[in-house]
Every structure is written in structure tokens, then in C-alpha cells.
Amino acid sequence: AQWYHRRVREAVVSTQSTGNTEIEIARRSTAVNGIVRLSITGDAKDAAAAKRIIQDILDEGDAPSLVMMIEERFCGLIIGGRGSKIRQLQDSTGTAIKIDKKSEAKDGKVQVVISGSESQCAAAQHEINAIIAESQDEL
């Protein structure tokens, strides 16, 4: 899931509780060519404001990602058991993190792509570097 799905849902809840709008987001499983239907109904002024808020969040999703290379031996530490660590990192930083498979490693390193705002990406990178540094201290 993209990091901004959660932000859009939070904006929907906030907007619906403060204005005269109804916002409906279709399930991702019904997406056509990766596009999910979103409808906004209600007072024209509130609906326009809701559309601007949601569009601003989606525009942030087009921001460039941060790419870092890590030694393949650290993949398991960052992913965690059954993906628990990477999910926690994504939740705490508000980012989406994709780690290439070990089979795609080049010179013993894999690519990590972090998507989110600049500050969110920096926070995730800091956390990943801290995990790596901590594991090296234990060696």
C-alpha cells in the first residue's frame, strides 16, 4: 500500500466530521488499472475543500523517493520476522519501504526505496541506519 492511502483516509474522516460532505473510497480490490474510485458528495464549498485536501495528499505521493543501498546480510534485520519490523518502520515513519530481493543484489548490496515526504523518508533512512549500526555493534 502506498504511504498516502492512510493519509487520505484520515483526511476523509476529518473532513466528514467537520463539513457537510460524504466521501466514499472504493476498495483497492475494485481498482481498474491501479485507479481506485473516490466520490465526494454534499455541499459544493465543502466538497471542493475536501477535493483540494485529498489532491494535495496525492500530489505528495508523486514526490521523489529516497534510494539507499544496504548490504544484503542486513535485509532480514530490517524486514523482521514475517515482515513485522518493516511494517513497524512504515507505520512509525508514514513511508512505504521496498527492499529488493537478495537475488537482485549487486556487489553484495540491495536497493531500498523509501517513498513519502522528504522528512518521512529521512526518518525512515535514519531508523534503517540505526538498525544496521546496532547490529554491527553486537558483532
C-alpha positions in Angstrom: 0.0 0.0 0.0 1.2 3.5 -0.8 2.0 5.6 2.2 -0.6 8.2 1.3 -3.6 5.8 1.5 -3.7 6.2 5.2 -3.4 10.0 5.0 -6.3 10.1 2.5 -8.4 8.0 4.8 -7.5 10.3 7.8 -8.4 13.4 5.7 -11.7 11.8 4.8 -12.7 11.1 8.4 -11.7 14.6 9.4 -13.5 16.3 6.5 -16.7 14.3 7.0 -16.8 15.1 10.7 -16.4 18.9 10.2 -18.3 19.5 7.0 -21.4 18.6 5.0 -19.7 16.1 2.7 -19.8 12.4 2.2 -16.7 10.8 0.8 -16.6 7.3 -0.4 -13.4 5.4 -1.4 -13.9 2.1 -3.3 -11.9 -0.9 -2.2 -8.5 -1.4 -3.8 -9.6 -4.8 -5.0 -12.0 -3.0 -7.3 -9.3 -0.8 -8.9 -9.1 -0.6 -12.6 -5.5 -0.1 -14.0 -4.4 0.8 -10.5 -7.0 3.6 -10.1 -9.4 3.5 -7.2 -12.8 5.3 -7.4 -13.3 8.1 -4.9 -16.5 10.2 -4.8 -17.3 13.3 -2.9 -20.9 14.5 -2.5 -22.6 17.2 -0.5 -22.3 21.0 -0.1 -20.3 22.4 -3.1 -18.0 24.5 -1.0 -17.2 21.7 1.5 -16.8 19.2 -1.4 -14.3 21.5 -3.2 -12.3 21.9 0.0 -12.3 18.1 0.5 -11.1 17.6 -3.1 -8.2 20.1 -2.6 -7.1 18.3 0.6 -7.2 14.9 -1.0 -5.4 16.2 -4.2 -2.7 17.8 -2.0 -2.0 14.4 -0.3 -2.0 12.6 -3.6 0.4 15.1 -5.1 2.8 14.4 -2.3 2.8 10.8 -3.5 4.4 12.0 -6.7 7.4 13.3 -4.7 10.7 11.6 -5.5 11.7 8.6 -3.3 14.8 8.1 -1.3 17.1 5.3 -2.5 19.7 3.7 -0.4 21.9 0.6 -0.8 22.4 -1.8 2.1 24.4 -5.0 2.5 22.2 -7.9 1.7 23.0 -9.5 5.1 21.0 -6.7 6.8 17.8 -7.4 4.9 16.4 -9.8 7.5 17.0 -7.3 10.3 15.1 -4.6 8.5 12.3 -6.9 7.3 11.9 -8.7 10.6 10.0 -11.9 11.3 7.1 -12.2 8.8 7.7 -8.5 7.9 7.0 -7.2 11.4 9.9 -4.8 11.5 9.4 -3.2 8.1 5.7 -2.8 8.8 6.6 -1.1 12.1 9.1 1.2 10.3 6.5 2.1 7.7 3.8 2.8 10.3 6.1 4.9 12.5 7.5 7.0 9.7 4.5 7.1 7.4 6.5 5.8 4.5 6.4 2.9 2.1 9.6 0.8 2.0 10.6 -1.6 -0.7 13.6 -3.8 -0.4 14.9 -5.6 -3.5 15.2 -9.4 -3.2 18.6 -10.8 -2.3 18.7 -12.4 -5.7 18.8 -8.9 -7.2 21.8 -7.9 -5.1 24.7 -6.2 -6.9 28.2 -6.5 -5.3 26.5 -7.8 -2.2 24.2 -4.8 -1.8 20.5 -4.5 -2.3 18.5 -1.4 -3.1 16.0 0.0 -0.6 13.4 2.5 -1.9 11.7 4.7 0.6 8.6 6.7 -0.5 7.0 9.5 1.4 7.6 13.2 2.1 11.2 14.3 2.4 11.1 14.4 6.2 9.4 11.0 6.4 12.0 9.4 4.1 14.8 10.9 6.2 13.2 9.5 9.3 13.0 6.0 7.8 16.5 6.2 6.5 17.7 7.2 10.0 15.9 4.2 11.5 17.3 1.8 9.0 20.8 3.1 9.6 20.3 2.8 13.3 19.2 -0.9 12.9 22.3 -1.6 10.9 24.6 0.3 13.3 23.1 -1.5 16.3 23.7 -4.9 14.7 27.3 -4.1 13.9 27.9 -3.0 17.5 26.7 -6.5 18.6 29.3 -8.3 16.3 
